Amino acid sequence: MAKVLDIDKGSEGGNNEFSNIIKSRSDEHKDVQKKTFTKWINTRFSKFGKQPIKDIFTDLRDGRKLLDLLEGLTGNPLLKERGTTRVHALNNVNKVLQVLHQKNVDLVNIGGTDIVDGNHKLTLGLLWSIILHWQVKDVMKDIMSELQQTNSEKILLSWVRQSTKSYNEVNVLNFTTSWTNGLAFNALIHKHRPELFSWDKVTKMAPHKRLEHAFNIAKNYLGIEKLLDPEDVAVQLPDKKSIIMYLTSLFEVLPQQVTLEDIQEVETLPRKYKKECEEDIQYATSEGNCAVLKAEASSTLTEVDMDLDSYQIALEEVLTWLLSAEDAFQEQEVISDDVEEVKEQFTTHEVMWIF
C-alpha cells in the first residue's frame, strides 16, 4: 500500500515528510524525463542520420546537437560555430533559441547560459518545449484546427476515452495514474487493431507485463519506439509529460475520431471525479474501513490495483498539482520593477495563488 503521512508526528515532522515526498517525486520525474527525452531525440537522430546522444545534460551543452535536432525538425540547414570555447557554445545555443522563437515555440525564462551551464531543470524544459511543438501540437494540428480547439491535452484525452469506452476495465481520467496498470495502453491499441492480440489474455497479466506487452505490440506492429519503460509507468504517480509524448505517437498512427461532444464530456470529469471520490470515502467510513478504499475502474481516479485511503487520494492530488505548479513557477517571467507591470503580472498569475 502507498505510504500515507502520519499526522501524529506534529506539524513540523509532517511538513518535512511531505517536502521529502515532493522532492522524491520531482527527482523521479526528472530521471524519467531524462530517459524518455533522450530516447525521443535518438529516435529522431536515427531518421536524420545523426549520431545518438548519451546524456542530454552534457551532450547538449555546446549547442551543436541541439542545432542538429532543429535541422532535422525544420528541414533547414543551421550553421554551427567551429570553435569549442564557452563563447562558441553560447552562440550555438542562442541560435537554437532564436530559431525556436521564430517558430513560435513557447520559451519562458530559459537563456543560453542555462543550457551551456548544464541546468538540468531548464534543459528538460527546453526539450519539452521542442517536443510539445513538434511531437504533440504538430501531430494534432489538423484535428485541433477542425474542432477549433487550442488545448491539445483535452483533445488527446477525449480521443483516448472515446477509443477505450467499450472496455469495462478501463476508465482513463488523466495522463498519470490512469495508465499505471497497463490496461489503458492495451485497450487503446486493441480497439483499433483487435487482430493483434487477445484482450482476455491481457486482463489476466500483471501490470508490469501488461505494459511490456503494449509497448512491444506498438513497437513491432505500429512502428512506435519504446519511449517508456514499464518500471517508469507502474508507479504511484507516473510522469505526465512522458506519457503524453508516447500517446501522441500512438495518436499519429491510429485512427483519429474526436467530436465536440467527446471534448465536452472530458470537461465534466473533475466534477464527476469529486462526486465519485466522496461516495467512495462515505462507503469506506460506513463499513468501518477508513484506511482502505478499493480502486474500482468506475469510481476512482487512480485506476491501479492497490488499496488507497482517503488521505492518500488527497495527497496524490496535491502532489500532482505541486509538481505541475513548480514547472509553471519556473516558467514565469522575472518580476518587474515597474508598478504597473507588476500589477499586470499579478493578474496574469493570480490563479497560481488559489488552490
Secondary structure as GFF3:
##gff-version 3
##sequence-region A 1 355
A	DSSP	three_ten_helix	7	9	.	.	.	ID=ss1
A	DSSP	alpha_helix	11	48	.	.	.	ID=ss2
A	DSSP	alpha_helix	56	59	.	.	.	ID=ss3
A	DSSP	alpha_helix	64	74	.	.	.	ID=ss4
A	DSSP	alpha_helix	86	102	.	.	.	ID=ss5
A	DSSP	alpha_helix	112	116	.	.	.	ID=ss6
A	DSSP	alpha_helix	120	131	.	.	.	ID=ss7
A	DSSP	pi_helix	132	137	.	.	.	ID=ss8
A	DSSP	alpha_helix	138	147	.	.	.	ID=ss9
A	DSSP	alpha_helix	152	164	.	.	.	ID=ss10
A	DSSP	three_ten_helix	177	179	.	.	.	ID=ss11
A	DSSP	alpha_helix	183	192	.	.	.	ID=ss12
A	DSSP	three_ten_helix	194	196	.	.	.	ID=ss13
A	DSSP	alpha_helix	199	203	.	.	.	ID=ss14
A	DSSP	alpha_helix	207	222	.	.	.	ID=ss15
A	DSSP	alpha_helix	230	233	.	.	.	ID=ss16
A	DSSP	alpha_helix	240	253	.	.	.	ID=ss17
A	DSSP	alpha_helix	260	267	.	.	.	ID=ss18
A	DSSP	alpha_helix	269	286	.	.	.	ID=ss19
A	DSSP	alpha_helix	310	331	.	.	.	ID=ss20
A	DSSP	alpha_helix	339	348	.	.	.	ID=ss21
A	DSSP	three_ten_helix	350	353	.	.	.	ID=ss22
###
